[in-house]
Amino acid sequence: MKSTFDPLAFKEKLESFGTFPMPYLFKFIVPFGKESEIAAIFPKEEVVLKPSSGGKYISITIHMQVDSADQVIELYEMAAQIDGVISL
């Protein structure tokens, strides 16, 4: 059963963490070969890749200064368009 994403609840949660702008940690898991598609969403940020032990997936970590909860949601929505991506 796949859970549905509630952007309003997520925005409220993000805004409860503090005041924007703030540093934010993005984490994704993608099938091997899709990492460049995530990196393209974050062209000015350092993208840290860690392959899974089996080599089928790659964990991606990005630390970024974000200006608003809406920016975080927009970036996650862009990443969600990539086939096989898991946002953490």
RODO-2510 file (C-alpha; in nm, 4 decimals, decimal comma):
residues 88
     n   res          X          Y          Z
     1     m     0,0000     0,0000     0,0000
     2     k     0,1541     0,3286    -0,1109
     3     s     0,0985     0,6269     0,1163
     4     t    -0,0161     0,9515    -0,0377
     5     f     0,1854     1,2683    -0,0022
     6     d     0,0088     1,5541     0,1765
     7     p     0,1949     1,8742     0,0810
     8     l     0,0024     2,0918     0,3276
     9     a     0,0834     1,8688     0,6256
    10     f     0,4459     1,8456     0,5115
    11     k     0,4660     2,2262     0,4764
    12     e     0,3317     2,2703     0,8301
    13     k     0,5882     2,0229     0,9603
    14     l     0,8733     2,1973     0,7765
    15     e     0,7683     2,5376     0,9066
    16     s     0,7549     2,4040     1,2640
    17     f     1,1297     2,3201     1,2478
    18     g     1,2367     2,6835     1,2465
    19     t     1,2685     2,9968     1,0402
    20     f     1,3588     3,0037     0,6738
    21     p     1,6115     3,0277     0,5210
    22     m     1,7640     2,7189     0,6845
    23     p     1,9884     2,4245     0,5986
    24     y     1,7997     2,1163     0,4810
    25     l     1,9096     1,7578     0,4197
    26     f     1,7649     1,5849     0,1139
    27     k     1,8004     1,2061     0,0878
    28     f     1,6971     0,9846    -0,2002
    29     i     1,7456     0,6262    -0,3102
    30     v     1,7477     0,5703    -0,6864
    31     p     1,8187     0,2783    -0,9165
    32     f     2,1775     0,2720    -1,0433
    33     g     2,2067     0,5027    -1,3431
    34     k     1,9445     0,7533    -1,2256
    35     e     2,1754     0,9524    -0,9980
    36     s     2,2483     1,2143    -1,2653
    37     e     1,8760     1,2922    -1,2873
    38     i     1,8681     1,3825    -0,9175
    39     a     2,1930     1,5795    -0,9491
    40     a     2,0346     1,7826    -1,2312
    41     i     1,7682     1,9063    -0,9887
    42     f     2,0433     2,0360    -0,7573
    43     p     2,3000     2,1767    -1,0068
    44     k     2,4826     2,4037    -0,7584
    45     e     2,4900     2,1624    -0,4640
    46     e     2,7352     1,8933    -0,3614
    47     v     2,5762     1,5542    -0,4255
    48     v     2,7104     1,2670    -0,2130
    49     l     2,6588     0,9214    -0,3636
    50     k     2,6785     0,5879    -0,1835
    51     p     2,6145     0,2694    -0,3848
    52     s     2,4215    -0,0132    -0,2196
    53     s     2,6114    -0,3301    -0,1368
    54     g     2,4424    -0,5111    -0,4263
    55     g     2,5069    -0,2253    -0,6672
    56     k     2,1461    -0,1930    -0,7830
    57     y     2,0717     0,1307    -0,5970
    58     i     2,2462     0,4510    -0,5003
    59     s     2,1806     0,6573    -0,1890
    60     i     2,2021     1,0309    -0,2552
    61     t     2,2523     1,2963     0,0120
    62     i     2,2382     1,6701    -0,0535
    63     h     2,2822     1,9456     0,2057
    64     m     2,1260     2,2677     0,0838
    65     q     2,0303     2,6085     0,2162
    66     v     1,6583     2,6448     0,1386
    67     d     1,4560     2,9636     0,1341
    68     s     1,1099     2,8240     0,2122
    69     a     0,9023     2,5148     0,2791
    70     d     0,7558     2,5613    -0,0685
    71     q     1,1048     2,5295    -0,2184
    72     v     1,1608     2,1981    -0,0353
    73     i     0,8254     2,0641    -0,1557
    74     e     0,8938     2,1772    -0,5133
    75     l     1,2304     1,9972    -0,5179
    76     y     1,0771     1,6771    -0,3792
    77     e     0,7989     1,6973    -0,6400
    78     m     1,0587     1,7331    -0,9171
    79     a     1,2484     1,4308    -0,7829
    80     a     0,9249     1,2297    -0,7648
    81     q     0,9041     1,2493    -1,1465
    82     i     1,2138     1,0278    -1,1728
    83     d     1,1234     0,6642    -1,2270
    84     g     1,2097     0,4475    -0,9256
    85     v     1,3080     0,7279    -0,6882
    86     i     1,2445     0,6903    -0,3150
    87     s     1,2475     1,0147    -0,1163
    88     l     1,3452     0,9875     0,2489
***
